[in-house]
């Protein structure tokens, strides 16, 4: 076999190996992206939107969150702690009647405190705490983001009613899902628990303006 033929064969084999490596890399990237999308759900779509549709940049951000917080071990609440947090959440809902903005602010602080007690980064590090929560509670973390945004938005007093009140109510409704996740025992704690399943924590938010409950569900209760 001539030297020229041998060189040609070497070049062909090298090209085949490079092409195979590229295809394998693309396949791993596709599987990795699919895994992140399944894990983060709506957070994946929000990350893509934040990066103006750049899925690679969004996936890098989400992968970094998993690397930083994926191995985080939370600690369960003891029954007394759980009861105290549930009672405080019920008080937040009652306070919404007369002071919606203050109630939302208290909900923001309460979730931050609860997450810290469970073992997430301290509430004083909001962005880092939110990132950690998004890794473990991706489908419900948006509610916390909303109450925090409403709490810290620069607004005037005129927004304490009408559309402003509706936005605050909606943020509190959405935040309750994360609160329930955090206050409930994990699987290894034994049993399932829904915050307020038999008590006040699941009570609807009431508003003085409408003189009727604003339910946490998707539909308001029918008037009798």
C-alpha positions as CSV (number, residue, x, y, z in Angstrom):
1,X,0.0,0.0,0.0
2,X,1.4,3.3,-1.1
3,X,2.2,6.2,1.3
4,X,-0.5,8.3,-0.4
5,X,-3.2,5.8,0.2
6,X,-2.2,5.4,3.9
7,X,-2.4,9.2,4.4
8,X,-5.8,9.3,2.7
9,X,-7.1,6.6,4.9
10,X,-5.8,8.4,8.0
11,X,-7.5,11.6,7.0
12,X,-10.8,9.8,6.3
13,X,-10.7,8.0,9.7
14,X,-9.9,11.3,11.5
15,X,-12.8,13.0,9.7
16,X,-15.2,10.3,10.7
17,X,-14.0,10.4,14.4
18,X,-14.5,14.2,14.5
19,X,-18.0,14.0,13.0
20,X,-18.9,11.3,15.5
21,X,-17.7,13.4,18.4
22,X,-19.7,16.4,17.2
23,X,-22.8,14.4,16.8
24,X,-22.3,12.9,20.3
25,X,-21.8,16.3,21.8
26,X,-25.0,17.6,20.2
27,X,-26.9,14.6,21.5
28,X,-25.6,15.2,25.0
29,X,-26.5,18.8,24.8
30,X,-30.0,18.0,23.6
31,X,-30.6,15.5,26.4
32,X,-29.1,18.0,28.9
33,X,-31.5,20.7,27.7
34,X,-34.5,18.4,27.9
35,X,-33.5,17.3,31.4
36,X,-33.3,21.0,32.5
37,X,-36.7,21.8,30.9
38,X,-38.3,18.9,32.7
39,X,-36.7,19.8,36.0
40,X,-37.4,23.6,35.9
41,X,-40.7,23.6,34.0
42,X,-42.0,27.2,33.9
43,X,-38.6,28.5,35.3
44,X,-37.0,27.2,32.1
45,X,-39.3,29.3,29.9
46,X,-38.7,32.4,32.1
47,X,-34.9,31.9,31.9
48,X,-35.1,31.6,28.1
49,X,-37.2,34.8,27.9
50,X,-34.7,36.6,30.2
51,X,-32.0,35.7,27.7
52,X,-34.0,36.9,24.8
53,X,-34.7,33.4,23.4
54,X,-31.1,32.2,23.8
55,X,-31.7,28.7,25.0
56,X,-28.0,27.9,25.4
57,X,-27.5,30.9,27.7
58,X,-30.6,30.0,29.7
59,X,-29.5,26.4,30.1
60,X,-26.0,27.5,31.3
61,X,-27.7,29.7,34.0
62,X,-30.0,26.9,35.1
63,X,-27.2,24.3,35.1
64,X,-25.1,26.7,37.3
65,X,-28.1,26.8,39.7
66,X,-28.2,23.0,39.9
67,X,-24.5,22.9,40.4
68,X,-24.7,25.4,43.3
69,X,-27.8,24.2,45.0
70,X,-28.7,20.7,43.7
71,X,-27.1,18.9,46.6
72,X,-28.8,21.1,49.2
73,X,-30.3,19.1,52.1
74,X,-33.3,20.7,53.8
75,X,-34.3,20.0,57.3
76,X,-37.9,19.2,58.3
77,X,-40.0,21.4,60.6
78,X,-41.0,20.0,63.9
79,X,-44.8,20.1,64.6
80,X,-44.6,23.2,66.8
81,X,-42.7,25.1,64.1
82,X,-45.2,24.1,61.5
83,X,-48.1,25.2,63.6
84,X,-46.5,28.6,64.2
85,X,-45.8,29.2,60.5
86,X,-49.3,28.2,59.6
87,X,-50.8,30.5,62.2
88,X,-48.7,33.4,60.9
89,X,-49.8,32.7,57.3
90,X,-53.4,32.7,58.4
91,X,-52.8,36.0,60.1
92,X,-51.4,37.4,56.9
93,X,-54.6,36.4,55.1
94,X,-56.7,38.1,57.7
95,X,-54.6,41.2,57.6
96,X,-55.2,41.5,53.9
97,X,-58.7,42.7,54.5
98,X,-57.6,46.1,55.9
99,X,-54.0,46.3,54.9
100,X,-53.3,44.4,51.7
101,X,-49.8,45.9,51.0
102,X,-48.7,45.2,54.6
103,X,-50.0,41.7,54.3
104,X,-48.1,41.0,51.1
105,X,-45.0,42.4,52.7
106,X,-45.4,40.1,55.6
107,X,-45.9,37.2,53.3
108,X,-42.6,38.0,51.5
109,X,-40.8,38.1,54.9
110,X,-42.5,35.0,56.1
111,X,-41.5,32.9,53.1
112,X,-38.0,34.2,53.3
113,X,-37.8,33.2,57.0
114,X,-39.4,29.8,56.4
115,X,-37.0,29.0,53.6
116,X,-34.1,29.9,55.8
117,X,-35.4,27.7,58.6
118,X,-35.7,24.8,56.1
119,X,-32.1,25.1,55.2
120,X,-32.1,27.4,52.1
121,X,-29.8,30.4,51.9
122,X,-30.8,33.2,54.3
123,X,-33.5,35.6,53.3
124,X,-31.1,38.4,53.4
125,X,-29.6,36.9,50.2
126,X,-32.8,37.1,48.2
127,X,-31.4,36.3,44.8
128,X,-29.4,33.3,46.0
129,X,-32.3,32.1,48.1
130,X,-34.6,32.4,45.1
131,X,-32.1,30.5,42.9
132,X,-31.9,27.7,45.4
133,X,-35.7,27.5,45.7
134,X,-36.0,27.4,42.0
135,X,-33.9,24.2,41.9
136,X,-36.1,22.4,44.4
137,X,-39.5,24.1,44.0
138,X,-39.4,25.3,40.4
139,X,-43.1,25.0,39.7
140,X,-44.1,27.3,42.7
141,X,-41.2,29.7,43.1
142,X,-42.8,32.4,40.9
143,X,-45.3,33.3,43.7
144,X,-42.4,34.3,46.0
145,X,-40.9,36.3,43.2
146,X,-44.2,38.1,42.7
147,X,-44.8,39.0,46.4
148,X,-41.2,40.2,46.7
149,X,-41.6,42.4,43.6
150,X,-44.9,43.8,44.8
151,X,-43.4,44.5,48.2
152,X,-40.4,46.3,47.0
153,X,-42.0,48.1,44.0
154,X,-42.0,51.9,44.1
155,X,-45.7,52.7,44.3
156,X,-48.0,55.4,45.6
157,X,-50.8,55.0,48.0
158,X,-53.4,55.3,45.2
159,X,-52.6,51.7,44.1
160,X,-53.8,50.3,47.4
161,X,-57.2,49.7,45.8
162,X,-58.6,48.6,42.4
163,X,-56.1,46.9,40.1
164,X,-53.3,47.3,42.7
165,X,-55.2,45.3,45.2
166,X,-56.0,42.6,42.6
167,X,-52.3,42.3,41.8
168,X,-51.4,42.0,45.4
169,X,-54.2,39.4,46.0
170,X,-53.0,37.4,42.9
171,X,-49.4,37.5,44.2
172,X,-50.4,36.2,47.6
173,X,-52.6,33.5,46.0
174,X,-49.6,32.3,44.0
175,X,-47.1,32.5,46.9
176,X,-49.3,30.2,49.0
177,X,-48.3,27.2,46.8
178,X,-44.6,27.7,47.7
179,X,-45.5,28.3,51.4
180,X,-47.4,25.0,51.4
181,X,-44.5,23.2,49.8
182,X,-42.1,24.5,52.4
183,X,-44.3,24.0,55.4
184,X,-45.2,20.4,54.4
185,X,-43.2,17.4,55.5
186,X,-41.0,15.9,52.8
187,X,-41.5,12.2,51.9
188,X,-38.9,11.0,54.3
189,X,-40.5,12.9,57.1
190,X,-43.5,10.5,57.0
191,X,-47.0,11.3,55.7
192,X,-48.3,14.1,53.7
193,X,-49.4,17.4,55.0
194,X,-51.2,20.3,53.3
195,X,-50.9,23.6,55.1
196,X,-54.3,24.5,56.5
197,X,-56.0,21.4,55.2
198,X,-58.0,21.4,58.4
199,X,-57.4,24.9,59.6
200,X,-57.1,28.6,58.8
201,X,-54.0,28.5,56.6
202,X,-56.1,27.4,53.6
203,X,-58.8,30.0,54.2
204,X,-59.6,32.3,51.3
205,X,-58.3,35.9,51.2
206,X,-61.0,38.4,52.1
207,X,-61.1,41.9,50.9
208,X,-63.2,44.7,52.5
209,X,-63.8,46.2,49.1
210,X,-65.8,43.3,47.8
211,X,-67.2,42.0,51.1
212,X,-66.7,38.4,50.1
213,X,-63.9,35.9,50.1
214,X,-61.3,35.9,47.3
215,X,-60.6,32.2,47.0
216,X,-57.1,30.7,46.5
217,X,-58.6,28.5,43.8
218,X,-58.9,29.4,40.2
219,X,-62.5,30.5,40.6
220,X,-64.2,32.7,43.1
221,X,-67.0,31.0,45.1
222,X,-70.5,31.6,43.8
223,X,-72.7,34.1,45.6
224,X,-75.7,32.6,47.4
